Amino acid sequence: MSRYLRAREISKKPVVTLGGEDVADVKDIVFDPVKGGISCFTLNGRGLFAGPLKRALLWKKVHALGPDAVMIRDETALEDDEEAVREQLDAPGGGNVLGARMLTEEGTSLGTVTDVIIETGRTPKVIGYEVDSAAEAGRRVFLPVIRPKSVSGEMIVVPDDCADFTAGDLAGLAAAAEGLRRRSREEER
């Protein structure tokens, strides 16, 4: 059974090696504007007075993401500097997508992104977004997004079909995502 986490729930989680060594804490999550996924994590040291590390953990080097920790094979998975992070933050749309408006390709506003939803496990991936609904003020909905058309810190443009597959809670997001994937496969035929 899959488990979903909000990106905000990942902040402060420990980064642990498969050998059981606790090497860092997640500080921030850097969004990949091209793939619509996560690029990397910035890190904090462990302990009460530890501050930011000059190291980063690239998404491709994450062994697994669980409800209690981010798992890596060993400490060599950590980058020695934040150059990769800087490149992503400086790229158009890199960094933070929270607060970005979400629109369909037809120009329909779906709302404002409040969180990114990540499917955990051995191959963690972004499955969708939590959005303050534009259609119903004060209501949050979950939208599966398989292939965003464009992403910036201000706007995420998604295929029109995404608007047809919303969920009222995290439990319904899996079914909404499967429905969207099924429709996408049918349209590709």
N, C-alpha and C positions, 0 to 999 in steps of 0.2 A: 504494500500500500504506500502511495506517495504521500509526502508531507509537504505542505507549502509554508513558506515563511515570507513575511513582509521584509523588505530590505532593511527597514529600521530595526527589526529584531536581530539582525546579524551584527550590527554595531556592538562593540564591546565583547563579542564572543571570543573565546580563546582560539589561537591557532596552535594545533598540536601535531607533532610528528607521529608516524605510525609506531615509533619506538616509545611513545608516551611522554616525550619531552614537550613541555609547555613553553613555546618560544615567543609568542607575541599575543596581542589583542587586535581585533579589527577596529580600525579607527573610522575610516570612511569607505564607501563603495563608489567606484568610478564607473560611470556608464559608458558603453561603447556605442557611439552614435551611428556607426555604419551597420553593425549587426543587430542593433536593438537589444543588446544583452549587456552583461557586465564585463568590463575590461580587466579590472584589478581592484585590489584592496590596498588602502594605505594602512599603516600599522602603528600601534603604540607598543611601548615596552610593557613588560609585566611588572606588577608591583604598585604600591601606593604612590610613590613619587616618580614613577617612570613616565616619561613624556613620549612624544612622537619619535619613531625610529626613522632613520634615513634609508629605509628599506621598504620594498613593496612586494606584494604577492600577486603575480599575474593570474588571471582566472584560469588559464590553460594549465597552470601548475597545481591547482586545487585537486587533491585526490578524492575528497568527498566533502559534502556539506551536510551536516546533520543538525538536529534541533539544539544541540548543546555545544558543538564545536565545529571549526573548519579544520579538516584533516589534510596534511601534506605528507609526502613520503619521508622527507628529511629536511634539514635546515637549508640545503642547497636550493630548495624551491624558491627561497626568498631572493629577490633582486637586491644587489648591493647599494643601489641608489634609486632615486625616484625619477630617473629620466623617463621611463616608460609611463609613469603617472603624469609627469609634466606634458608629455606629448599628447596624451588623451585629454587632459584638462584644457590644453591650448587648442585642440582641434575643434572645428565648428560643431556645436552640440555636445561636446565632451563634458563630463562631470555630472552635474546635478540636473535631474529631470523633474524633481519634485516641484510642483507649482506650475509646470508647463501645461498649456492648453492642449487638449486632444481634439483633432478634427478628422472627419472622414475625407476621402479624396473629393467627394462631391461638395464639401464645405460645411457639413453639418457639425456643429459643436457637440461633443460628447461630454465635456466637462474639464475639470482641472485634476491633474495627477496628484494624488496624495501619497501613493506608495507604489513600489514595484513588487510584484509577487514572483517568488522564486520557488521552483520545484527542487526539493533537496534530493540527496542520494549520491550515487557514484558518478552520475553525469548531471550535475545541477544545471538548470537553465531557467531563463526568464520565461514565464508562462503568460503573464499579463500584468495588468495595472489595476490598482484601486483608484477610483475616480469620483470626485464630487460631481454628481450628475448635473448636466446643464438642463435636462428635461424636467427634473424634479428637485427643486431647491431643498437643500438640507439632507438629501439622500445620497449615500455612497453606494456605488455599484462596482462590480468586478468585471473587467473586460479582458478576454483573452486576446493576445496579439501575437501572431506567428511571424509575420514579416512586415514591420512598419515601413512605410514608404519614405519617410524622412523624420529625422529626430534632431531637435536643437534644444537648448536650455529653455526656450520659450514656447516651442510648438512640437507636437508629435502628430504626424499625418499618417493615418492608418487606412487600410482597405475598407471600402464601404461595408463589406460583409461583417466586420467586427461589431458594428452597431446592432446586428441581429442576434448576437450571442452574448448576452449579459447575464450575470449571476448576482444574487442578492447577498451572497456570503462566499467564503473561501471554499466551503464544501461543494457548492454548485459550480465553481470555476472549472473543475476538471471536466465536467460534462459539457460545459459551454465551449471549452477549448477543443474537445473531441469533435463536437458539432462543427466548429469552424474548420478544423483540419479535414473533416470528411467533405465538407462543401468545397474546399480548396482543391482536394484531389479530384472531385467530380468535374470541376470547371476546367482542370488541366487536361482532361480526356478529350 
